[in-house]
Amino acid sequence: MIGGEALLLLVSIDILKIPLHEEALWLTILAIGTVNLYTWMRLKTDMPVTEMEIFSQLTIDVFAIASLLYLTGGATNPFTWIFLLPVILTAIILPHAYTWYMVILTTVLYTFLIPYHATLTSVEPHLMPMDMGAMSPAMHESQDQEFLNFHIFGMWFGFVCSAGLVAFFAVELSNTIKMGERTLAEAREKLLQDERIIALGTLAASAAHDMGTPLGTMAIIAHELKDDYGSDEHSDLRDKMQIMQDQINRCKQALSVMSATAGELRAESGRIMVVSEYLDEVINQWRSQQPGIKLNLRINSEAPLTESIIAELTLTHSLINILNNAAEVTSVDKGIDLNVFACTEEGFLGMRIRDYGPGMPEELLEKIGKTPINDSNQGLGVGLFLTYSTIFRLGGTIDISNAPSGGACIDIILMLVPNE
């Protein structure tokens, strides 16, 4: 608006040759610019903007408009349409009470500008020089017609500018409102997803309670069978019983961790670790579960391995779950690929996990991560749904696609801890 006001002033003085109070008008525009400079500095602070502050800003704009109109003909200025703009903005972004206050303020100022305004030198039509004296009726009529045409043109031009400004601000505010509605819809979707996670957590806690006693019984029986068949002639059976004991202990350990960490906050259930150390920890835990699967680890030279990351327990389980899913479907000869790289956006770590299996069915790609999938053959049940939720909760993203040469690719972006 400041640019438009300055341009109109230059056009009126230099091109249209309209005699105006030039110094006072430039001082008014300078004052508006000063207020804008203060506002720009104010928005650099963390103090929230209140409704009263927004209304005060609009009030300052109204008085600035009134000052410009006072110096350029008052209510006779065709740009009095501009008083509608702050009224429209107030009605869109502030409560109704502020709208009526703005209507009263603009009405009072408009009424004030009808009798009170700075006098302007008459805009003379381009007539041939003549001696002083009374003008003929024809000259009077010609001059009046010139004034009328000039005023009508000014009203048309003022309407066009005002309509353009109103349309511009209305469209921008409408886009802002749509963005807010979109954000609200995403928040509702996340709330629905969180409710599903809570329901799954309740079922998991119930299942963990019910599984405690059977696992304890199985551990005792497995230990007794191992002791009964401890001789060398039953070495094969003893090895199998050892595997069974290890798996039972793994289940018991998982239940113990679930009970110990239930209800913990993010800061309590995780710790800050260097990226390289955290990746080593995740890979070592996964190798203990899948010792026979080949892992092709590739680390980009620009990967932020020396940065820090929040090593939350749920994140570790999520990454191991993805690696396990890939290990179950991949080719034994090729194994799975794990690429670690630097993201284009600073402060994030990129990872790509690829298997060499049959890939994902197209009908499942749109559902993965949004809801648990009842397809045990694909290994995409509750685990991957919780993995999506965990990574998104920690500020990251995850995307699954099929590689052109076969197999599935999972791209993971994880947020790093800021240096400060």
Phi, psi and omega in degrees: 000324178296318177298319179295319178297316180295321179294316179298321179295317179296318179296317182295322185276313188272329184258308181280349177057040177272123179288114181235168175280080192298313184296316181296323180293317178295324177295322178295315178297322177297321178295319177297318177298323178296318178297320179294323177296317177298318181296319179298318177291324180296322182287349176283345180274168180270358181292129181293150179271125182266167177296321179296324179292320177297316179296323178296320177298316178294325177295319177299321177298319181297314179294326177294318178297317180298322179295316179296319179291324178300323182276353184231039172106358177065225183292342179283348179291127182295349181272015176295347173304333187297341177297338181288333185298308178297331177294316180295316180298318180297319181294330184279318192251351183236162177301162187299327181300318179296328179297316180291326174298319180291322177299316180297316182297312181293323179295317179297315181294320177298315179297321180296325183284350178291309180268338187244117174193160181292139180285145179242144174294137183303141176272099186283140173290161183283090179249157177291144178302144179211166181289157179294147180147180181290139178275153179289158178303325180295319178294319177301315181295321179296319180292318179298318179296323178296316178298317181297314179298319180296320180291320179297318177299318178297320178296318179296314181296319178296321178295316181299313180296316181295317179297320178297318179295316180298315180297318181299309182292324179295318179295316180297317179292324177297318177297320178297318179295319178296320177297320177296319178295322178295318177298320178296319178296320178295322178295321178294319178296320178294322177298317178297320178295319178297323178296321177294321179295319178298318178297318178296322178296322178296316178295321180295319179296320178295317179296321179297321179294320182287333184275346184301310182294312178300322179294321178296319178296317180296323180296320179294314182295319180297321179294319180293319179296323178294322178290321181293326182246051182271357182286165183294332182291342177249036183297322181295317179294322180296321179295320178294322178294328177294318177298319179297318178299318180298319180291323177294317178298324177296318178296317180295322178294320178297320178293322179295318178296321180298318180290322184287327186259000181296130178082359180287151175282164182301318183292334182275331185266000180224171178215161180274128180226156172290142185303315182298318179292322181293318178297320177299319181295316180297314182295319180295319178296320180291320180297329178293337179266330182232068185290340185263003183262132179283133179243118178265098184265124177232124181242122179293145182297336181265005180296136183282066184289338181270355177284175182249154180217153177278109182274074180281147184298319181293327177293317178300315178297324180294314180295319178295323179297320178294316179297321179294318178300318179293322182293331183287335186247350187282164175287136183296325182290318184271334181070211179231152180257139174231108179253131178244128185214172178266137178280158176295330178269127183293144179095011181225152178245133180254142178221142175230124179246124182231137173249171180241047179260203183284349182087180182264137172298141184300325182290341179269339183299325181283341183263339186299132178089341181267331181202151175299138183253126180273072179214084185294336180294332180268352181065036184235048182272230184293326185302313182288328175298316178291327177298313176303311183298320181295313183294319177295323180295329181270012175087012180254185177224159178215138182218134181245134179212169177262134178286145180302326182270007179109151182091170181252144177243132177240113179262124183238131174243122182245140179279135177268165177279127178302147183299324183285000000 
